[in-house]
């Protein structure tokens, strides 16, 4: 029986094989651009998952690497990666105007192993990893998910269920470091004036009750199959609701 470490390294080996051989051969069939350009796009987007970006920013970053492609080509290749279920586009949404912010979006990974297959060191930014987990879980429940903006503040996710119920979600590894850390996560939600549910999702913090906002730990949220809907909010409401 293989150890869990043996299984892990086998998974990484298969991931690198997929990204290094299957990905170029299958997805880019018929593409005119050099293989280096195509591979650079995939690697760049995978390595910067969870970061607000735009086609202009990606083109600029690739240009600094010596990769020069047209905007239409980049947009087409990003769509190929989406269609292949490697990345998922998360558009940004302005809460006040109720409009999508043109040109700005985040990309999340369908499977985090795509990132780990490209990166072998232990330097992991767990913030985007936790965001990616929550994003993927919400999408698996049928939610449409966007990244929100409330004035100058950022709300990690604006979610809409198949039943047309909305929810607003902030994601953080912890809010226990300081009061300013806690305030940074709660403040965008407190600025939203409607009555749809609001959540702060952390890794393993003691549960807090603040201003009617639901605090959840990601392991219980996913492990117990909870949703982001009104029914769950009424069950989990604290004394200050």
C-alpha positions in Angstrom: 0.0 0.0 0.0 1.4 3.4 -1.0 1.9 6.0 1.6 -0.1 9.2 1.4 3.2 11.0 0.4 3.7 8.5 -2.5 0.2 9.1 -3.6 0.7 12.9 -3.4 3.8 12.8 -5.5 2.2 10.5 -8.0 -0.6 13.1 -8.3 1.8 15.9 -8.8 3.6 13.8 -11.5 0.4 13.2 -13.4 -0.6 16.9 -13.0 2.7 18.0 -14.5 2.3 15.5 -17.3 -1.2 16.9 -18.0 0.0 20.5 -18.1 3.2 19.8 -19.9 2.0 17.4 -22.6 -1.7 16.8 -22.8 -2.6 20.5 -22.3 -0.6 21.8 -25.3 -1.4 18.9 -27.5 -5.2 18.7 -27.0 -6.3 22.3 -26.2 -4.1 24.2 -28.6 -4.7 22.0 -31.7 -4.6 24.2 -34.8 -3.3 27.3 -32.9 -0.8 29.4 -35.0 1.1 31.0 -32.1 4.3 29.4 -30.8 4.0 26.8 -28.0 6.0 29.0 -25.6 3.3 31.8 -25.9 0.4 29.3 -25.4 2.1 27.7 -22.4 3.0 31.1 -20.9 -0.7 32.1 -20.9 -1.8 29.0 -19.0 1.1 29.2 -16.5 0.5 32.9 -15.8 -3.3 32.5 -15.2 -2.8 29.4 -13.1 -0.1 31.0 -11.0 -2.2 34.2 -10.4 -5.5 32.6 -9.5 -7.7 34.7 -7.2 -6.0 38.0 -8.2 -8.1 40.8 -9.8 -6.8 41.3 -13.3 -7.7 42.3 -16.9 -6.7 41.4 -20.4 -4.5 44.6 -20.4 -2.7 43.5 -17.2 -2.1 40.0 -18.5 -0.8 41.3 -21.8 1.6 43.6 -19.9 2.8 40.8 -17.6 3.4 38.5 -20.6 5.2 41.3 -22.5 7.7 41.6 -19.6 8.4 37.9 -20.1 9.1 38.5 -23.8 5.7 37.0 -24.9 3.9 39.3 -27.3 0.4 38.3 -28.5 -2.7 40.1 -29.7 -5.5 40.9 -27.3 -8.0 38.8 -29.3 -5.6 35.9 -29.2 -5.3 36.1 -25.4 -9.0 36.3 -25.0 -9.5 33.2 -27.2 -6.9 31.2 -25.3 -8.5 32.1 -21.9 -11.8 30.9 -23.3 -10.2 27.7 -24.3 -8.9 27.2 -20.7 -12.4 28.0 -19.4 -14.1 25.6 -21.8 -11.6 22.9 -20.7 -12.7 23.4 -17.1 -9.2 24.4 -16.0 -10.0 27.9 -14.9 -13.3 29.7 -14.1 -13.9 33.4 -14.7 -15.3 35.4 -11.8 -16.5 38.8 -13.0 -16.4 41.9 -10.7 -19.6 43.5 -9.7 -20.2 47.1 -8.4 -22.7 46.9 -5.5 -23.9 50.5 -5.8 -24.5 50.7 -9.6 -25.5 47.0 -9.8 -23.4 46.6 -12.9 -20.5 44.4 -13.9 -17.2 46.1 -14.0 -16.0 45.9 -17.6 -12.6 44.5 -18.1 -11.9 43.4 -14.5 -12.2 39.8 -13.3 -10.6 37.1 -11.2 -9.8 33.5 -12.3 -10.2 30.5 -10.0 -9.0 27.0 -10.6 -11.3 24.0 -11.2 -8.7 22.0 -9.3 -6.0 23.4 -7.1 -3.7 20.6 -8.1 -3.1 22.6 -11.3 -1.3 25.2 -9.2 0.7 22.7 -7.1 1.7 20.7 -10.3 3.5 23.9 -11.4 4.9 24.9 -8.1 7.0 22.6 -5.9 8.1 24.9 -3.0 6.2 25.3 0.2 5.5 29.1 -0.1 1.7 29.1 -0.4 -0.6 32.1 0.0 -3.4 30.4 1.8 -5.8 33.4 1.3 -6.5 32.7 -2.4 -6.5 29.0 -1.7 -9.3 29.3 0.8 -11.1 31.7 -1.6 -10.8 29.1 -4.4 -12.3 26.4 -2.1 -15.3 28.6 -1.2 -15.8 29.7 -4.8 -15.7 26.1 -6.1 -18.1 24.9 -3.4 -20.6 27.7 -4.2 -20.4 26.9 -7.9 -21.0 23.2 -7.1 -24.3 24.2 -5.3 -25.4 26.0 -8.5 -24.7 29.6 -7.4 -23.6 32.2 -9.8 -20.6 34.0 -8.2 -19.1 37.4 -8.8 -16.5 39.5 -7.0 -18.1 42.5 -5.4 -17.1 46.1 -4.9 -18.7 48.4 -2.3 -17.4 51.9 -3.0 -13.7 51.6 -2.3 -14.1 48.4 -0.4 -13.9 44.8 -1.7 -16.4 42.1 -1.0 -14.9 38.7 -2.0 -18.1 37.2 -3.4 -21.6 38.1 -4.4 -23.6 34.9 -4.9 -27.0 34.2 -6.5 -28.7 30.9 -6.0 -30.9 29.1 -8.6 -33.9 30.4 -6.6 -32.6 34.0 -7.2 -31.6 34.5 -3.5 -28.4 36.6 -3.0 -25.6 36.3 -0.4 -22.5 38.3 0.3 -19.4 36.5 1.4 -16.0 37.5 2.8 -13.2 34.8 3.1 -10.2 35.0 5.3 -7.8 32.5 6.9 -8.4 34.1 10.3 -9.9 37.2 11.8 -8.2 36.6 15.2 -4.9 38.4 14.5 -6.2 41.8 15.5 -9.3 44.0 15.7 -8.2 45.8 12.5 -8.1 42.4 10.8 -11.6 41.6 12.0 -12.9 45.0 10.9 -11.3 44.7 7.5 -13.4 41.6 6.8 -16.7 42.8 8.3 -16.7 46.4 7.1 -17.6 45.7 3.4 -20.5 43.5 4.6 -21.7 46.2 7.0 -21.8 48.7 4.2 -24.3 46.6 2.2 -27.8 47.9 3.1 -30.1 45.2 1.8 -31.3 42.3 3.9 -29.8 39.3 2.0 -27.5 37.0 4.1 -23.9 38.0 4.8 -21.1 35.6 5.7 -17.6 35.7 6.9 -15.8 32.4 6.2 -12.6 31.5 8.0 -10.5 28.3 8.4 -10.9 27.4 12.1 -11.6 30.5 14.2 -13.9 30.6 17.3 -17.3 31.5 16.0 -18.3 35.2 16.5 -21.6 37.1 16.4 -21.4 40.6 15.0 -24.2 42.7 13.5 -26.3 39.9 12.1 -23.4 38.6 9.9 -23.0 34.8 10.0 -19.5 33.6 10.8 -18.7 30.1 9.5 -15.6 27.9 9.4 -15.0 26.4 6.0 -14.7 22.8 7.3 -18.1 22.8 8.9 -19.7 24.7 6.0 -18.6 22.2 3.4 -18.5 19.1 5.6 -22.1 19.6 6.7 -23.3 20.6 3.2 -24.5 24.0 4.3 -25.6 26.7 1.8 -25.5 30.4 1.8 -29.3 30.8 1.9 -31.8 32.5 4.1 -32.9 29.2 5.7 -29.5 28.5 7.1 -29.1 32.0 8.3 -32.3 31.7 10.4 -31.0 28.5 12.0 -27.6 29.9 12.8 -28.6 33.3 14.0 -27.0 34.5 17.2 -28.3 36.6 20.1 -27.7 39.9 18.3 -29.9 39.1 15.2 
